[in-house]
Amino acid sequence: MKIPKSLLIDPERNAVYGTFAVAISVFAFAYSTNFGKVLILAYYA
């Protein structure tokens, strides 16, 4: 799957991508104590 470059560069169009990225990072670090190192490794992979 290719993400169009305009979705990442254009500030008016990258809100969905930014929201998704922030939500995933908050989830990963909030539940890292429950799921351990595997979740953090998957996050950075």
N, C-alpha and C positions, 0 to 999 in steps of 0.2 A: 504494500500500500504506500503510495507516495502522497505526501502532504504538499499541496501547492505552496510555493515560497511566499506568495502574497498573504497567506493566512498567518504567517509568522512575522512578517516584516511590517505590514500595515497595522498601525495601532487600532484603527477602527474595526478591523476584521478579525483580530486575534483574540477577542474576548472569550470565545468558546474554548479555544485551545488553552488560554491562560487559566481560566476557571477550572478546567479539567486537570491541568498540571498541578495547581495549588491543592485541589481536593485530594488527588492521589498522594501528594507529599504529606499533607496533614494526616491522612488515614495511615500511611505507612509509619510515620513517626509516633502517632498516638497509640497504635497497636503493636509497636515493636517489642514491648515488654511481654505481650501475650504470645506472639508468633516467633519471637527470637530473631536471631541473625539472618535466618532465611528470607524474611520479608525485607530487611534492609539490603541484602545482596540482590534480591529480585528488583528492588527499587532502583538500584544503581546499574543494573544490567541493561 
